[in-house]
Amino acid sequence: MAGQATPATRALSKARVSHELHPYHHDPESTHFGDEAVEALGLDPLQVFKTLVVSCTGGPQSVAVAVVPVACQLDLKAMAAAMGAKKAALADPQAAERATGYVVGGISPLGQKRRLPVVIDASAETQQTVLVSAGRRGLQLELSPTDLARLCGASFAPVAR
């Protein structure tokens, strides 16, 4: 793992959670980070999940994290409902980076600068393992959805469409 340590991988190692790293070449011109990971690694886009930071209004939290399959889009109404908010919108990229400590395209639900509420799409529960960003572009990590939820303090809800 030398040269691949990130706050996310350190959190997994500290918790002694079984996981596998999947490095791949990141094209600096790519802006479709999830699709790039799926294609480079030859994986099912329903098993690879993207991490999206959302701003919530009218609820107990102003910022939260949604983890949805690359093959899907985030249902903002469902995310707002899962957060007990009136409305949810994708956060500004700079705000997402400030809140998580990661760069866009490498935001992991694990090891964030400050612990944000996390909602993982319920489809993850049907997978034996899921892949999420390991905290930098060009590196995915694979682990059980149960371990992911436990380490993030996440809940599962149908937030993808």
Buried (B, 14 or more C-beta within 10 A) or exposed (E): EEEBEBBBBBBBEEEEBEBEBBBBEBEEEBEEBBBBBBBBBEBEBBBBBBBBBBBBEEBEBBBBBBBBBBBBEBBBEBBBBBBEBEBBEBBEEEEBBBBBBBEBBBBBBBBBEEEBBBBBBBBBEEBEBBBBBBBBBBBBBBBBBEBBBEBBEBBBBEBBE
